[in-house]
């Protein structure tokens, strides 16, 4: 009797896990996330500065191209990074718009690790100690990332993403300064997935 009850319990647990697992082939998802951006270059602005980590938040969309591939478009905004250069200080903010591909492992499991990479377009603002704002010109680069989605239900997944961002130097308009947006970005968030063929 105990064996029967044990087998029944295991069957129910496995069935529930399978019911929650779901690939994203042909499905759209909307992502919201928040975390931190850590500048990796001391010359984040100019040639002799130090830049502090700052709060970053954003979101985007993801679409499953197959069992293991997905395309993702997202934007991450660095709210503020304190930038110091000698006795002077400033505040920088950045916006990174990325277009990338993901390779997803075990797409039908509840826990789905992924790796990816893509192209990035970055711009921002710099406000000096006198509250004068300078625009940071667009620059282009790329990213590599890794993370995982944990599916709570077929349509809801918790997501963790870590990425390295690298790009060419950009100009601080109206000054001879340049900025280098090379950084590490770590975020946690949630994805909401539409069912397959939601409008059929």
Secondary structure, DSSP 8 states (H G I E B T S, - for coil): -HHHHHHHHHHHHHHHHHHH----BT-EEEEEEEEEEEE--TTSBSSS-EE--EEEEEEEEEEE-SSSEEEEEEEEEEEEEEEEETTEEEEEEEEEEEEEEEEESSTTSSEEEEEEEEEEEEEEEEEETT--EEEEEEEEEEEEEEEEEEESSSSEEEEEEEEEEEE--EEBTTSS-EE---EEEEEEEEEEE--TTTT-
